[in-house]
């Protein structure tokens, strides 16, 4: 009797893990596939570091008027800028517009992923 329960539990665990991995892969694919370039006015930005999940993670959180909150995690910065340099650029240009590459799937709580900006020059 316990072998049947163990076998069922193992199959159930495998199914749940497979569904999770497939779902994450589909969401990642759709987020990259549905990314668009949007012009957004920068209201604020901050570099956030978090190591609560084990491995240290650092990302740039940008609050914009038109696009809401954006998290730049794996950035594609113009001119080889790092997160800190991009944060400083935004601080110098609060209230100005930049063209962001915004991913199509929300990361939760109204936050969208972004691949960064297309140019370090504000949009007119």
N, C-alpha and C positions, 0 to 999 in steps of 0.2 A: 504494500500500500504506500509506503513512504517513497519508493522509487517513482511511482506515478506522480506523486506530488512534486518531487524534485525535478522530474522531467518537465512537468507543466510549468513550474516556476522558471526553469532555465529557458524554455521556449518563450514564455511571456517576457522575460527580461530581454532576450535577444530581439523580440519584436519591438518593444518599446525603444530600445537603443537604436535600432535600425530606423524607426520612424523619426526619432529625434535628429539623427544625422542627416537623413534625407530632407527633412524640413529645413534645417539650417542651411544645407546646400542650395535648396531652391530659393530661400529668402536671400542668400548672398548673391546668387545668380540674377534674380529679379532686381535687386537693389542696384547692381552694376549695369544691368541691361536697360533699366528705366531711368538712368541718371540723365539729368538735363542741366543746361547752363542757365542760371538765373541771376539777375541783377538784384542785389540786396543791400540795404543800408545798414552798416555796422553800428550797433548800439553799445555793445561791450564785448570783451573777450577775456578769457583767462585760461592759463595752462593748468590742467588738472592732472595730478599724479595719484595713482591708486595702486596699492599692493595688497589689497584685502583678498584678492582671488589667488594669491600665491606669487605669480610672476608680476613684476612691476609693470604698470601700464601708464602711459602718458598720452594725453590728447588735448587738443585745443577746443574749448567750448566757445562758440561765437553766438551772441544773441543779435538777431537782425529784425528789422521792421517787417519786411515783405516775406521772408522765408522762415521766420521763427528761430528756434534754437538749432544750431548746427554743431555736430561733433566731427572734428577733423582728426581721424585716427591714423590712417595710413595715407599720409599726405603726398601730393604731387605738387611741390612748391616751385614757383618760378625762380630761376637763378640760384637753385640749390639752397633756398632758405630753410632753416629749421623751424620748429614750432615756436621757440622763443622769439626769433627774429620776425616771424609772421605776427605774433602777438604784439610786439613792439610797433610793427607797421600799422596794425589796426588801432592801437592806442593813439598814434599820431593822426589818424584819419577817422576818428569817431564821427558819425553823422554823414560820412561819405559812402558812396556806392562802389561795390566791387562785384565782379562777375564770379560766382561760385559754381562749382560742379556739384550739384545736389543729387544724392541717390534717391531712388524712388520709394524705398521702404523705410518706414519710421523705426527708429531704434527703441521706441517706447517713450511714454510721457511727452509726446509731441516733439521729440528730438529726432532730427534727420541726420544721416551720415553725409559727409562731404569729402570729396577727393581733394579739396583745396580751392585755390583761385586760379583763374586763367592768366592773370597779369598782376604784377605788383603796383600797377598804376591805377588809381581810382577811375571809375567810369564817369564820364560827364553826363 
